[in-house]
Amino acid sequence: MPAIDLDEAATEVRRRLPGWAAAGIVAGPVTWRDANAPWPQPLETERSRAADPDSTGIMLHGPSSTELQVVLFRGGWADVLYLASPEDAGALPASGIASVTDFAARLDGWVARAFGVASTPGPRTSPVREGEYRAAATIASITASEIEDAQVGGASRLDDPVALREYDPRWPGVFEREAVSIRAALAGLDHRVEHVGSTSVPGLPAKPIVDILLTLQDPADEPDYVPALEALGYTLVIREPDRCAHRVLRRHDPGPAAERADLHVLPAGCEEAGRMTRFRDRLRAHRGDRVRYADTKHALAGRSREYLQHYADAKSEVVEDILRRAESPSPSPSPVNE
């Protein structure tokens, strides 16, 4: 029996994510296990970290504590555990998987067995293969040297796990105070200020960093706005001429519960600015995507990173999938406080 193409199998899983979400099924990140990794072999959520994967898997959570865990091995079998009810739980037969098409059909059957719903695959997309990386946005997936080149005054290394905090209701207040000052300082410019990032989504765990989006006509024209923001205590820390003229200005200790404010400056009408706000709005309105993104953040935060940007890049696959759903018709959203 030929080996199963795990990248193609993962693509079949991703095709089903929008339909699962519409049915109230929350999917965790797709995981990979590298056959050559030392024991105990960790589960990776970044495909690029599994040079020779021998398995890929996913965990699904449905209404009323229903669950399904699927781990597909390239040799043509799977470990499948389900919980449909306290009286109906266990392992499902999953041997002799002959192809990706066979796996996809069985996956639909397992989902129906665990959750009582039919899967509705979306359009096919190209699989992520070894050495490839699917960026979530225009400003994403950059190398260490690019990070260092973009920093004004030298890059600040992380070299530690990312510290997440549970959502703090004081974060919106920090943004509002900063926004009032920024709008006053730039009163003579046509601009817009918005709260973006995880601290803008009630209920979402986040780093204690308040991300602010400032859109104006030309971020490259720094004398037009940087001196006014410096007067507020902001410092220009990132300059990326080839990435929508992206600038980042930073202010430390902006208020209670926030270590700093990162002000992202992009041109009005820039696609990346639109993606930031669409992603925020989707997470605010859809509980399933919010839970999935929170699970991904927790799964990735525990690993040591050279730079904080690498943590952001690692979430790109999930971010991209959520954005795709934000751009397609969907059922009525679940409330933020659900």
Secondary structure as UniProt FT lines:
FT   HELIX           6..22
FT   TURN            23..24
FT   STRAND          26..27
FT   STRAND          31..34
FT   TURN            35..36
FT   STRAND          43..44
FT   HELIX           47..49
FT   STRAND          53..61
FT   HELIX           63..65
FT   STRAND          67..73
FT   TURN            74..76
FT   STRAND          77..85
FT   TURN            86..87
FT   STRAND          88..91
FT   HELIX           100..115
FT   TURN            130..131
FT   HELIX           144..150
FT   TURN            152..153
FT   TURN            169..170
FT   HELIX           171..185
FT   TURN            186..188
FT   STRAND          191..196
FT   HELIX           198..200
FT   TURN            202..203
FT   STRAND          209..216
FT   TURN            219..220
FT   HELIX           222..224
FT   HELIX           226..230
FT   TURN            231..233
FT   STRAND          235..240
FT   TURN            241..245
FT   STRAND          246..255
FT   TURN            256..257
FT   STRAND          258..267
FT   TURN            268..269
FT   HELIX           271..285
FT   HELIX           287..301
FT   HELIX           308..314
FT   HELIX           316..326
FT   TURN            336..337
//
